Amino acid sequence: MSVFTPVTPDALDEWLSNYAIGHLIELRGISEGVQNSNFFVTTSLGRYVLTLFETLSHAELPFYLHLMAHLARHGLPVPAPIADLDNEYLGTLSGKPAALVRRLSGASDMSPNAARCTKVGTMMAGLHLAGQRFGRRQENPRGPEWRARTAQAVRPYLSADEQALLDAELAFQASIDVAALPSGAIHADLFRDNLLWDGDEVGGVIDFYFAGNDALLFDLAVTVNDWCADATGGLDPVRTRALLTGYHTERPLTDAEHAAWPAMLRAAALRFWLSRAEDFHLPRDGEMVLVKDPNEYRDILRQRIVAGDTLPWHD
């Protein structure tokens, strides 16, 4: 279970006294996730998700919570934050920043078909369009500065071949003019396990705590690398075109984005290779922490480099 900080029912019940959502009925840890402590919370008035933030500070968190509130107001299927009796989204529990959000219905699909990929693309375009109107701004917390810093931290643990790959990719990414691409608030972590299906419809998009301002195409690349990969890590052309076409229908992709597509797929693969390598080689102290294999995204990066300009695009 990916829980770093335990919460007792008594402590939570006392904390909930500053909310208007009833009394605690059930508290249960959530096994998914690697960055925060998450719990399902059922009260006498509803179902919620409690998050204790392990690395983010109180000062950093308003961006994420207000972004979620903004998107929910625009009709997007995101977990709306719950304000306490003082009208604050953010509190402190077990010594950590903590927030409650409404629990959404549905379950993840780890083997999505092309039709579902189309719906994900359509939903993501709506998220980006609404996110471009969000008044607050925060640079992508896993952007170029973080990549350079994390690369230095994990480099000693890599083989000579991996070090060469990492150095070459960092140099390549530094040559890309990301500022020339449409930008706005992005989710930045929309993997299959961060989207819930309610029947055949999108029931919810969860885990916004890597969100920030960046190229919209980078967000799309993160999603395609996960949703549309085949068993070898290559991109399935049918699912890739379905997702991109669903997106393009709502927010037309530009010629500049088409030209930058191979580079953004590589940037997205690099980001997750680095974060998984950091979790693997430099783990935080925690209670039953889930660590994912960094080699998966190392190999995806290699495949995207080899594929070059032959990668699938929208119809």
C-alpha positions in Angstrom: 0.0 0.0 0.0 1.3 3.4 -0.9 0.7 5.0 2.4 3.6 7.0 4.0 1.7 8.7 6.8 -0.9 6.7 8.8 -4.2 8.3 9.9 -6.3 6.9 12.7 -10.1 6.9 12.6 -10.2 9.0 15.8 -7.9 11.6 14.4 -9.8 11.8 11.2 -13.2 12.0 13.0 -11.9 15.0 15.0 -10.5 16.6 11.8 -13.9 16.2 10.1 -15.6 18.2 12.8 -14.6 21.3 10.9 -16.5 20.0 7.8 -20.2 19.9 7.0 -20.1 16.4 5.5 -21.3 14.3 8.5 -19.4 11.9 10.7 -16.9 9.2 9.8 -18.2 5.8 8.8 -15.2 4.2 7.1 -11.5 5.0 6.5 -9.5 2.8 4.0 -6.0 3.3 2.5 -5.6 3.4 -1.3 -3.0 1.1 -2.8 -2.4 3.1 -6.0 -0.1 6.2 -6.2 3.5 6.7 -5.3 3.7 10.4 -4.2 1.1 11.0 -1.5 -0.9 9.1 1.2 -4.4 8.5 -0.1 -7.5 7.2 1.7 -11.1 6.5 0.8 -13.3 8.2 3.3 -17.0 7.4 3.8 -19.1 9.7 6.0 -22.8 9.8 6.8 -23.3 12.2 3.9 -21.1 10.9 1.1 -17.9 9.4 -0.3 -14.6 11.3 -0.5 -10.9 10.9 -1.0 -8.5 12.2 1.6 -4.9 13.1 0.5 -2.0 13.8 2.8 0.7 15.5 0.8 4.2 14.0 1.5 6.3 16.3 -0.6 4.2 19.4 -1.5 4.1 22.3 0.9 1.0 24.3 2.0 2.3 27.1 -0.2 2.4 25.0 -3.3 -1.0 23.3 -3.0 -3.5 26.1 -3.7 -2.7 25.9 -7.4 -3.7 22.3 -7.7 -6.9 22.6 -5.5 -8.1 25.7 -7.2 -7.4 24.2 -10.7 -9.6 21.2 -9.8 -12.3 23.5 -8.6 -12.0 25.6 -11.8 -12.3 22.6 -14.0 -15.2 21.1 -12.0 -17.1 24.4 -12.4 -16.7 24.1 -16.1 -18.4 20.7 -16.1 -15.3 18.5 -16.4 -15.3 15.2 -14.6 -12.7 16.0 -12.0 -12.8 15.6 -8.1 -14.1 18.9 -6.7 -12.3 19.9 -3.5 -14.4 20.2 -0.4 -14.1 23.4 1.6 -14.2 23.3 5.4 -16.3 25.5 7.6 -13.8 28.3 7.2 -14.1 28.0 3.4 -10.6 26.6 3.0 -9.7 23.7 0.8 -6.5 22.9 2.6 -5.9 21.8 6.2 -3.4 19.9 8.3 -3.8 16.3 9.5 -1.1 14.1 11.1 1.3 16.9 10.6 0.9 17.0 6.8 -1.0 19.2 4.5 -4.3 17.5 3.8 -7.4 17.9 1.5 -10.6 16.2 0.8 -12.1 15.9 -2.6 -15.4 14.3 -3.8 -14.9 10.7 -4.8 -16.0 10.0 -8.4 -17.6 6.9 -9.7 -16.1 4.3 -11.9 -12.9 2.1 -12.3 -9.8 2.3 -14.5 -9.4 0.3 -17.7 -5.9 -0.9 -18.2 -6.6 -2.3 -21.7 -8.6 0.5 -23.4 -9.9 0.1 -27.0 -9.8 2.7 -29.7 -13.3 4.0 -28.9 -12.2 4.8 -25.3 -9.0 6.4 -26.5 -11.1 8.7 -28.7 -13.2 9.7 -25.6 -10.0 10.4 -23.6 -8.7 12.6 -26.4 -12.0 14.5 -26.5 -12.1 15.0 -22.7 -8.4 16.1 -22.6 -9.1 18.8 -25.2 -11.9 20.1 -23.0 -9.6 20.1 -20.0 -7.0 22.1 -21.9 -9.4 24.6 -23.3 -10.8 25.3 -19.7 -7.3 25.2 -18.3 -6.1 28.0 -20.6 -8.6 30.2 -18.8 -7.4 29.4 -15.3 -6.1 32.5 -13.6 -3.3 31.0 -11.5 0.0 30.0 -13.0 2.7 27.5 -12.0 5.4 26.1 -14.1 5.4 22.3 -14.7 7.0 20.9 -11.5 8.5 18.1 -13.6 9.8 20.5 -16.3 13.3 21.1 -17.6 14.8 22.3 -14.4 13.6 19.3 -12.5 14.7 17.0 -15.3 18.3 18.4 -15.2 18.4 18.2 -11.4 17.0 14.7 -11.2 19.3 13.5 -14.0 22.3 14.5 -11.9 20.9 12.7 -8.8 20.2 9.4 -10.6 23.2 9.4 -13.0 25.6 7.6 -10.7 23.2 4.6 -10.5 22.9 4.2 -14.3 25.0 2.1 -16.6 27.4 3.7 -19.1 24.9 3.2 -21.9 22.1 4.7 -19.9 24.2 7.7 -18.9 25.0 8.3 -22.6 21.3 8.0 -23.5 20.4 10.4 -20.7 23.0 13.0 -21.6 22.1 12.9 -25.3 18.4 13.3 -24.6 18.8 16.2 -22.2 20.9 17.9 -24.9 18.2 17.2 -27.5 15.4 18.5 -25.4 17.3 21.7 -24.6 17.3 22.4 -28.4 13.4 22.3 -28.6 11.6 25.6 -28.6 8.6 24.6 -26.4 7.6 28.2 -26.0 6.5 28.2 -29.6 3.7 25.7 -28.8 0.2 26.4 -27.4 0.4 26.2 -23.6 -1.8 26.3 -20.5 -2.6 24.3 -17.4 -2.0 20.6 -18.0 -2.7 17.4 -15.9 0.8 16.0 -16.7 0.1 12.5 -15.4 -3.0 11.2 -17.2 -2.1 7.5 -17.1 -4.8 4.9 -17.5 -5.0 4.4 -13.7 -5.8 8.2 -13.3 -9.0 8.0 -15.3 -12.2 6.3 -14.1 -14.8 4.8 -16.5 -18.5 4.9 -15.4 -19.9 2.4 -18.0 -18.7 3.6 -21.3 -18.4 7.2 -20.3 -15.5 9.0 -18.6 -16.4 9.0 -14.9 -13.5 11.0 -13.6 -10.0 12.3 -14.0 -8.0 12.1 -10.8 -4.6 12.9 -9.3 -3.9 16.5 -10.4 -0.9 16.9 -8.2 1.7 17.1 -11.0 -0.3 19.7 -12.8 1.3 22.9 -14.0 1.7 25.2 -17.0 3.4 23.7 -20.0 3.0 22.9 -23.7 -0.4 21.2 -24.2 1.3 18.8 -26.6 3.5 17.6 -23.7 0.4 16.5 -21.8 -1.0 14.8 -24.8 2.4 12.9 -25.3 2.3 11.7 -21.6 -1.1 10.3 -22.2 -0.4 8.7 -25.6 2.8 7.1 -24.3 0.7 5.2 -21.7 -2.7 4.8 -23.3 -1.5 3.8 -26.8 1.6 1.7 -26.1 1.6 -1.9 -27.3 3.2 -4.8 -25.4 6.7 -3.8 -26.6 6.3 -0.1 -25.7 5.8 0.9 -29.3 2.7 3.0 -30.3 -0.4 1.2 -31.5 -1.3 3.2 -34.6 -5.1 2.6 -34.3 -5.4 3.7 -30.7 -2.9 6.6 -31.2 -4.8 8.0 -34.1 -8.1 7.5 -32.3 -6.9 9.5 -29.2 -5.3 12.3 -31.3 -8.4 12.6 -33.6 -10.7 12.8 -30.6 -8.5 15.6 -29.3 -8.1 17.4 -32.6 -11.8 17.5 -33.2 -12.2 19.7 -30.1 -8.9 21.6 -30.1 -7.3 21.5 -33.6 -3.6 20.7 -33.4 -1.3 23.1 -35.2 1.4 22.5 -37.8 4.0 23.5 -35.2 2.6 20.8 -32.8 2.8 18.2 -35.6 6.4 19.1 -36.1 7.2 18.9 -32.4 5.3 15.6 -31.8 8.3 13.2 -31.9 10.2 15.5 -29.5 7.3 15.8 -27.1 6.8 12.0 -27.0 10.5 11.7 -26.1 10.2 14.5 -23.4 7.3 12.6 -21.9 9.2 9.3 -21.8 12.3 11.0 -20.3 10.2 12.6 -17.5 8.9 9.2 -16.4 12.1 7.4 -16.8 13.7 10.0 -14.5 10.9 10.0 -11.9 10.8 6.2 -11.7 14.6 6.0 -11.5 14.5 8.5 -8.6 11.9 6.5 -6.8 13.8 3.3 -7.4 17.3 4.4 -6.5 16.6 7.2 -4.0 13.4 6.0 -2.2 11.8 8.0 0.6 11.2 6.4 3.9 7.6 5.2 3.9 5.2 2.5 4.7 4.8 -0.1 2.0 5.7 2.2 -0.9 4.9 1.2 -4.5 7.9 1.7 -6.8 7.5 1.3 -10.6 10.1 -0.1 -12.9 12.1 2.7 -14.5 13.4 0.5 -17.3 9.9 0.6 -18.9 10.2 4.3 -19.8 13.9 4.0 -20.6 13.0 1.5 -23.3 10.0 3.7 -24.4 12.4 6.6 -24.8 14.7 4.5 -27.0 11.8 3.4 -29.1 10.6 7.0 -29.7 14.1 8.0 -30.7 14.3 5.2 -33.3 10.7 5.9 -34.6 11.6 9.5 -35.3 9.1 11.2 -37.7 7.3 7.9 -38.5 5.1 8.1 -35.4 1.3 8.0 -35.8 -0.6 11.3 -36.0 -4.3 12.2 -36.2 -6.5 11.4 -39.2 
